[in-house]
Amino acid sequence: MPKYRFICVTCNTEVVKTTSLETKSITCETCNNTMNRAMPKLNGPSDKTEVVNKYMGKISKSDQKEIVKSRKDEYYWTIEVPRLVSSGVYSLETMLDNGWVYFNDKEQMIINDKPPHRR
């Protein structure tokens, strides 16, 4: 038999009882009035988690997407951008437009190794 939550109509007493599926109301133990079966509480914990790797059992935090995005940005700017600049495939205008390089006060070309939001 399942457990159900019952709330009294008059005194708002809340009781959890094991009853049959057909039981819609019971008698209140404090005021002898009707207690109606309540809907289950659906407001669980606010910190939602999801399994990242079901074999290892690692669990991600609720901000996992932001963490992964920041790691991808960091990798792109520290590894990929210097590799793209040194490849010689892209023109200076393209590299300047994408923010991969800039010129300092001494007119030296410097490779950006930080994402735009960290500059």
Summary of the structure (lengths in Angstrom):
residues: 119
radius of gyration: 30.5
end to end distance: 61.6
largest distance: 88.0
contacts: 237
relative contact order: 0.10
helix: 28%
strand: 26%
